[in-house]
Structure formats: C-alpha cells, structure tokens
C-alpha cells in the first residue's frame, strides 16, 4: 500500500506537468493514443519473451515519432488516429499469436495499481526525474509556441524539433506509468486536472503547479477509495478527473460573474 | 484460383455474413468519415467508439442487448460533448477528452463487475477487438436500420454542414444554425460509430471512419467524390482483410489464423500512406493545414 502511494504520487506529478502542456497545445488525442500503444509493446514483448518495459518503451517512442512524421504530411488528428489503430491492431495480432489471457489486456488498459511491488519503484522514480528535468528545459519554448503559435518561431526551424521532443516526452512518461497504473488512468490524469487548472488561473506557471497539485489530490483520493471499496482505481480516477474539471469550470464561471457584477455595481 | 481463395470461402455462412455486414459498415463509415475528417473531429470519432465500449460492457452487466448500451451511451456522450460547447478546435479536443476519461472510468468499473459477478471473461477483448465472424444474423435488420439513419443524416446535413465546417460565419449569415447542425452531425456520427463498434469492434470502427476518408481527401478535393472514394477504399480494406484472415488459418506460427482486425487496420494504413504519394497540389497542403 505504501509502495502504491509512492508510485501513484510520482505518476501524478509527471501526468500533471506533462498534461498541462498537452492541454495547452491541444494534443489531447495524442495523450490518449500514446499510452494505449503501450499495449502493443507489452504484447509484442510477451510474444518474443523480452522485457515488457523495453517493448513498451520501443513502441511508445516509435509511435510518437510516427505521429510526428505523419503529422507533417497531413492532418495531425488523422495521423494520430491511424497510428493508434495500427498499434492496437498489432497488439491484437501479438495477443492472438501468443495466446495470452485477456486479463492482461484489462490490467494494461485499466491498471493494477494496488499490485505495485517495491522493485518497480526505482525505475519509476528515475523516469519521473528524467521527465521533469526534460520538461523544465522544454517548458519555456513550449509555452511560447503554444501562446504565440507560428510567430514564436517565424522560420519554423525549431518547431519540428520541439514538436518531436514533446511527443517523445509524452512517450517516456507513458512508458513509466502504463505498466503500473494503466493507459486509462494516465490519460485521465493528463486531461482533467490540467484543464481544470487552466480555468482557475491565467498565469502559466501557477497553473502548472496547480495542475500537479490537482492530479496528486485526484490520485490519492482514488487510491484510498479503491482500497476501501475494492472497485478499480481507474473508475475513481476517470470520474474524479472529470469531476475536478467540472468543478473548476463552475468555480471560474461563478467568479467571473461575481467580478462582472462587482464592476457593474 | 484456389491459391487466392481457400476452399469454402464463398460458401461459409459466417464469412458471407461478415462480408455483407462489414461491407455495409465500411460504406456508412466512409460517408460519415469524410465529414469527420473535414471538420477535424477524428478524436471525437474515436472517443465515441471507446465510449460505446463502456455502454456495451454496461449492457452485459444488466443483461440487456449490448446494442442499447452502445447507442444510449454514445448519444449521451455526443450530447454532453456538444453541451460543453467549446467552439475552438483546441478546447473541443479537451472537452472530448474529459467526456472520454469519465466514460473509460465507467468502462473500467463495468468490466470489473462483469468479470466478478457474471463470470463473462474476455468481455474486454470482445468489446475492443470485436469478432466479425461471430456476429449473429439476428442483428442484420437493426444494423440496416442504423446504417440507413446515419446515411440519411449525412445526405440531409451534407450542404449546411460543409458550409458550417468551412466557414461558420458565412453559414450563420445564411441562416444555418451552426451549433444545431454540429450537434445533429455528432449524433449521426454516434449512431454510425455504435453500429460499427457493435459489429466489428472499437478498433476497426475508428480505422474505417478515419483511414479511408483521410486517404480519399488526399486524392480528391471534391467532397462528393471523396465520399465515393472513401466508401470504396473502406469496402476494399474490409473484404481483403476478411479474405486474408480466412487464408491465414494455415499460416505460422499457431495455425489458429490471424485476426481480421489486424489485416483491415494494416490495409487502411497502407492505403493512407499510398495516398500521400499522389496527393494533388502537395506543396500547398502544408500551408493550408
């Protein structure tokens, strides 16, 4: 249980931070797709008898590069959708060829966070630190590009690299978290809390911290609820993530209305 | 002849049903998909498939026909995405993501409860990957009705929707209710996606909605022609996929056959890649995006 909380804390920090930029850039679809490609990686590794983490990492990074490459040649949402279904199709093929049990699919998609072991703690902490350092380096240019668009880099020289680096970062964060918490939980954390934080404050760095805080609160509450009720963690994270966003929007709307009334009166 | 078609391909009942149903689904998805891609709503199209899966697993739990789960939850999700009412493309994807996250949470719960109370194992793989060979014939009339509704909606909505997608201000000035048309379209897409999820699974549903349409829109710029090309590509992918899957029964390593979903997805992906080889006015594309 203590290990679970530690891992969940690490994952929530990364998801809150990476998710903030994902929501800012409007790459929600990528945040949904990349964690799911981990499924193909795990199934492929099982077929070959390789280390699942290696398989997941390879497939996630390859998918990220594939999405980036196809996006430059067409619509990016179409590229994301096609890479996603290709990976899921491959995963289905690997699964059929190696005749595994479908319960493994369930745990990869929806997570087995209460079954975390101490040995998973080390790699997770390492990848968390790496992701946060990378994000600290990429943060400013990413923010600038999200706000200014093409004007941030008129000649578009660094844009490709920035886009690629960001996608790979999402892939790395995914690799770390999916075997532990599942693809669904990772996605919910990367969308709900950051989107709520954006409605609550206009200042980017404060929103980033708020997003990480909300993600932490969501995860802790979910793990506790799952522990007490024995229902899957993914359910609580999904519903609470949407709840946090709804509350954030209502709060922001109320505050805006009150400020409007104040100004009028 | 026998090299290409293994004996019994055309006389086998389930295969024939799969060819007919798969072809019909591919046509409807191809028509709806062109509008999806033009409007940049691939994420919503995919999300509706996953949300439908939540509905399907919920229906398993209640013991009702999964069809109702797919349709009810799909329509509810489409409605709430529109209700969150975010008009800019970026925030629209966030709204889709929030609804999808909540629905996936429900799916996790339903699947967990399915496994622990009704002892229906393997629901996850059935709902996600579908099994086109295991479709029961009783579904055909309902599926046909759904396909009809979705296709009719596309025909009726076609002109106002295209205008509202390309130029919302002009559409509003001409008296088109941009939001109403958008909602109607989202609901039609929900019906089409539920239908395809139910018959061929969530993965193939997304593949057939986005892939052929994306390829067709690179081959031609006229919407009507793109719809025809998209439907044709979809049908080709499904039929070839079924044929390959049928032939693969004796392939290594297991001798159990390779899944249809893999072949169809791989073919759709190849079509999309091939379409970029001869895309009209390629140089202008990047700027127009």
Boltz contact constraints between the chains, C-beta under 6 A:
constraints:
  - contact:
      token1: [A, 23]
      token2: [B, 94]
      max_distance: 6.0
  - contact:
      token1: [A, 26]
      token2: [B, 90]
      max_distance: 6.0
  - contact:
      token1: [A, 26]
      token2: [B, 93]
      max_distance: 6.0
  - contact:
      token1: [A, 28]
      token2: [B, 93]
      max_distance: 6.0
  - contact:
      token1: [A, 28]
      token2: [B, 94]
      max_distance: 6.0
  - contact:
      token1: [A, 28]
      token2: [B, 97]
      max_distance: 6.0
  - contact:
      token1: [A, 29]
      token2: [B, 43]
      max_distance: 6.0
  - contact:
      token1: [A, 73]
      token2: [B, 276]
      max_distance: 6.0
  - contact:
      token1: [A, 77]
      token2: [B, 40]
      max_distance: 6.0
  - contact:
      token1: [A, 77]
      token2: [B, 42]
      max_distance: 6.0
  - contact:
      token1: [A, 77]
      token2: [B, 43]
      max_distance: 6.0
  - contact:
      token1: [A, 78]
      token2: [B, 37]
      max_distance: 6.0
  - contact:
      token1: [A, 78]
      token2: [B, 42]
      max_distance: 6.0
  - contact:
      token1: [A, 78]
      token2: [B, 210]
      max_distance: 6.0
  - contact:
      token1: [A, 78]
      token2: [B, 214]
      max_distance: 6.0
  - contact:
      token1: [A, 81]
      token2: [B, 42]
      max_distance: 6.0
  - contact:
      token1: [A, 81]
      token2: [B, 46]
      max_distance: 6.0
  - contact:
      token1: [A, 81]
      token2: [B, 206]
      max_distance: 6.0
  - contact:
      token1: [A, 81]
      token2: [B, 210]
      max_distance: 6.0
  - contact:
      token1: [A, 82]
      token2: [B, 211]
      max_distance: 6.0
  - contact:
      token1: [A, 82]
      token2: [B, 269]
      max_distance: 6.0
  - contact:
      token1: [A, 82]
      token2: [B, 272]
      max_distance: 6.0
  - contact:
      token1: [A, 85]
      token2: [B, 203]
      max_distance: 6.0
  - contact:
      token1: [A, 85]
      token2: [B, 206]
      max_distance: 6.0
  - contact:
      token1: [A, 85]
      token2: [B, 207]
      max_distance: 6.0
  - contact:
      token1: [A, 85]
      token2: [B, 265]
      max_distance: 6.0
  - contact:
      token1: [A, 86]
      token2: [B, 265]
      max_distance: 6.0
  - contact:
      token1: [A, 86]
      token2: [B, 269]
      max_distance: 6.0
  - contact:
      token1: [A, 88]
      token2: [B, 203]
      max_distance: 6.0
  - contact:
      token1: [A, 89]
      token2: [B, 261]
      max_distance: 6.0
  - contact:
      token1: [A, 89]
      token2: [B, 262]
      max_distance: 6.0
  - contact:
      token1: [A, 89]
      token2: [B, 265]
      max_distance: 6.0
  - contact:
      token1: [A, 92]
      token2: [B, 129]
      max_distance: 6.0
  - contact:
      token1: [A, 92]
      token2: [B, 259]
      max_distance: 6.0
  - contact:
      token1: [A, 92]
      token2: [B, 261]
      max_distance: 6.0
  - contact:
      token1: [A, 92]
      token2: [B, 262]
      max_distance: 6.0
  - contact:
      token1: [A, 93]
      token2: [B, 259]
      max_distance: 6.0
  - contact:
      token1: [A, 93]
      token2: [B, 262]
      max_distance: 6.0
  - contact:
      token1: [A, 96]
      token2: [B, 259]
      max_distance: 6.0
  - contact:
      token1: [A, 97]
      token2: [B, 254]
      max_distance: 6.0
  - contact:
      token1: [A, 102]
      token2: [B, 122]
      max_distance: 6.0
  - contact:
      token1: [A, 102]
      token2: [B, 124]
      max_distance: 6.0
  - contact:
      token1: [A, 102]
      token2: [B, 125]
      max_distance: 6.0
  - contact:
      token1: [A, 105]
      token2: [B, 124]
      max_distance: 6.0
  - contact:
      token1: [A, 105]
      token2: [B, 125]
      max_distance: 6.0
  - contact:
      token1: [A, 106]
      token2: [B, 124]
      max_distance: 6.0
  - contact:
      token1: [A, 110]
      token2: [B, 108]
      max_distance: 6.0
  - contact:
      token1: [A, 184]
      token2: [B, 104]
      max_distance: 6.0
  - contact:
      token1: [A, 188]
      token2: [B, 101]
      max_distance: 6.0
  - contact:
      token1: [A, 191]
      token2: [B, 97]
      max_distance: 6.0
  - contact:
      token1: [A, 191]
      token2: [B, 101]
      max_distance: 6.0
  - contact:
      token1: [A, 192]
      token2: [B, 101]
      max_distance: 6.0
  - contact:
      token1: [A, 195]
      token2: [B, 94]
      max_distance: 6.0
  - contact:
      token1: [A, 232]
      token2: [B, 108]
      max_distance: 6.0
  - contact:
      token1: [A, 232]
      token2: [B, 112]
      max_distance: 6.0
  - contact:
      token1: [A, 234]
      token2: [B, 105]
      max_distance: 6.0
  - contact:
      token1: [A, 234]
      token2: [B, 108]
      max_distance: 6.0
  - contact:
      token1: [A, 235]
      token2: [B, 105]
      max_distance: 6.0
  - contact:
      token1: [A, 235]
      token2: [B, 108]
      max_distance: 6.0
  - contact:
      token1: [A, 235]
      token2: [B, 109]
      max_distance: 6.0
  - contact:
      token1: [A, 238]
      token2: [B, 101]
      max_distance: 6.0
  - contact:
      token1: [A, 238]
      token2: [B, 102]
      max_distance: 6.0
  - contact:
      token1: [A, 238]
      token2: [B, 104]
      max_distance: 6.0
  - contact:
      token1: [A, 238]
      token2: [B, 105]
      max_distance: 6.0
  - contact:
      token1: [A, 239]
      token2: [B, 102]
      max_distance: 6.0
  - contact:
      token1: [A, 239]
      token2: [B, 105]
      max_distance: 6.0
  - contact:
      token1: [A, 241]
      token2: [B, 101]
      max_distance: 6.0
  - contact:
      token1: [A, 242]
      token2: [B, 98]
      max_distance: 6.0
  - contact:
      token1: [A, 242]
      token2: [B, 101]
      max_distance: 6.0
  - contact:
      token1: [A, 242]
      token2: [B, 102]
      max_distance: 6.0
  - contact:
      token1: [A, 245]
      token2: [B, 98]
      max_distance: 6.0
